[in-house]
Structures are given as C-alpha cells and as structure tokens.
C-alpha cells in the first residue's frame, strides 16, 4: 500500500499562532499513524496578493512555484486554519490561489486534484474557528480536494497548549489522533 505523504501547514504567519501549535501536534500524530509529513510555515513563502495582471507581466513568483511543487509532491494536506472575520485568512487564500494556477501543458488544478485533506482550527474564542472551516472546506472541495468529513476545532485554544507548545488536552489529542489516522488510512486506500 502507498504511504501517505502529507503536506502540513497553518494558515497563519504569526510566530505565536495557536494554529501553528495545532498543526505541529497534528503532524506528529500523522507521523505516528505512519505518514511521511512535511511541516511547512507559510511565512517562509512570502508572495504578492494574487493578481492576473501581475502574473501576466511577471509570471508565477518563485515562492509560489516552490509551494506549488510541494503540493504536487504530496498526496494529502493537513491544514490548520485560523478564523478571520468568520472566514479563512488572507495568507491561506492567497497561497491556495497561487498554487491553483495552471502551468503550460499541465492539467487544471494539478496541485489539488486527487488530494485528500483534513482540516482543523484553533481559536481563543468559544467556537474554535468552525465558521472559517466551512469556507475552507468549500474552497478545497471546489478545486478537487476530497476533504475528510470530520474536522477538529479547538475553542479557548490559548488554554490547551503548554509553554513548549504541547497539547495538554487528552480528549482533543485523541480526536486529532483519530482524524490523522483516518486521513492516513484513506490516502493509503485511494492510492492503493
């Protein structure tokens, strides 16, 4: 059976992001489930806001090309998305927009088609980022990604991580473990 190769990232560039802490915990869980995980930080891929005029004049930015290549090399995504005004962050949407661009001779949405994703969110608020996940699920599904039905939300997330970033909530860790195991198993079956 094929090994799940998971690209994991948070939709935040903030150093102390709760979603970066969540994605780190989820990446470790996916590795324990047998996946090969590449954990990246979108802050390492700065790029301009997507604009077709910019693209026509300058082409795809180098960092967008590097990020797209990472998407192509992996068969699954693990995404922790902060909720900004009931939706996804601008940096996450911009990354998706650039990565979705078609290169000459390439099928449309080549970096997304055939991918499976698990999504999650952490928030200091009471809803745990669930409103933003509705939008993220819709975006990913519309570009050809199979999004796992279950998702993780961490409400009052500022209280569930130790100073070293370790998740200290056993129930939430068990949920993360179950979701990542399901993602890994789904990818294995689909890649067969």
C-alpha positions, 0 to 999 in steps of 0.5 A, spaced: 500 500 500 502 507 498 504 511 504 501 517 505 505 523 504 502 529 507 503 536 506 502 540 513 501 547 514 497 553 518 494 558 515 497 563 519 504 567 519 504 569 526 510 566 530 505 565 536 499 562 532 495 557 536 494 554 529 501 553 528 501 549 535 495 545 532 498 543 526 505 541 529 501 536 534 497 534 528 503 532 524 506 528 529 500 524 530 500 523 522 507 521 523 505 516 528 499 513 524 505 512 519 505 518 514 511 521 511 509 529 513 512 535 511 511 541 516 511 547 512 510 555 515 507 559 510 511 565 512 517 562 509 513 563 502 512 570 502 508 572 495 504 578 492 496 578 493 494 574 487 493 578 481 492 576 473 495 582 471 501 581 475 502 574 473 501 576 466 507 581 466 511 577 471 509 570 471 508 565 477 513 568 483 518 563 485 515 562 492 509 560 489 512 555 484 516 552 490 509 551 494 506 549 488 511 543 487 510 541 494 503 540 493 504 536 487 509 532 491 504 530 496 498 526 496 494 529 502 494 536 506 493 537 513 491 544 514 490 548 520 486 554 519 485 560 523 478 564 523 478 571 520 472 575 520 468 568 520 472 566 514 479 563 512 485 568 512 488 572 507 495 568 507 491 561 506 487 564 500 492 567 497 497 561 497 491 556 495 490 561 489 497 561 487 498 554 487 491 553 483 494 556 477 495 552 471 502 551 468 503 550 460 501 543 458 499 541 465 492 539 467 487 544 471 488 544 478 494 539 478 496 541 485 489 539 488 486 534 484 486 527 487 488 530 494 485 528 500 485 533 506 483 534 513 482 540 516 482 543 523 482 550 527 484 553 533 481 559 536 481 563 543 474 564 542 468 559 544 467 556 537 474 554 535 474 557 528 468 552 525 465 558 521 472 559 517 472 551 516 466 551 512 469 556 507 475 552 507 472 546 506 468 549 500 474 552 497 478 545 497 472 541 495 471 546 489 478 545 486 478 537 487 480 536 494 476 530 497 476 533 504 475 528 510 468 529 513 470 530 520 474 536 522 477 538 529 476 545 532 479 547 538 475 553 542 479 557 548 485 554 544 490 559 548 488 554 554 490 547 551 497 548 549 503 548 554 509 553 554 513 548 549 507 548 545 504 541 547 497 539 547 495 538 554 488 536 552 487 528 552 480 528 549 482 533 543 489 529 542 485 523 541 480 526 536 486 529 532 489 522 533 483 519 530 482 524 524 490 523 522 489 516 522 483 516 518 486 521 513 492 516 513 488 510 512 484 513 506 490 516 502 493 509 503 486 506 500 485 511 494 492 510 492 492 503 493 
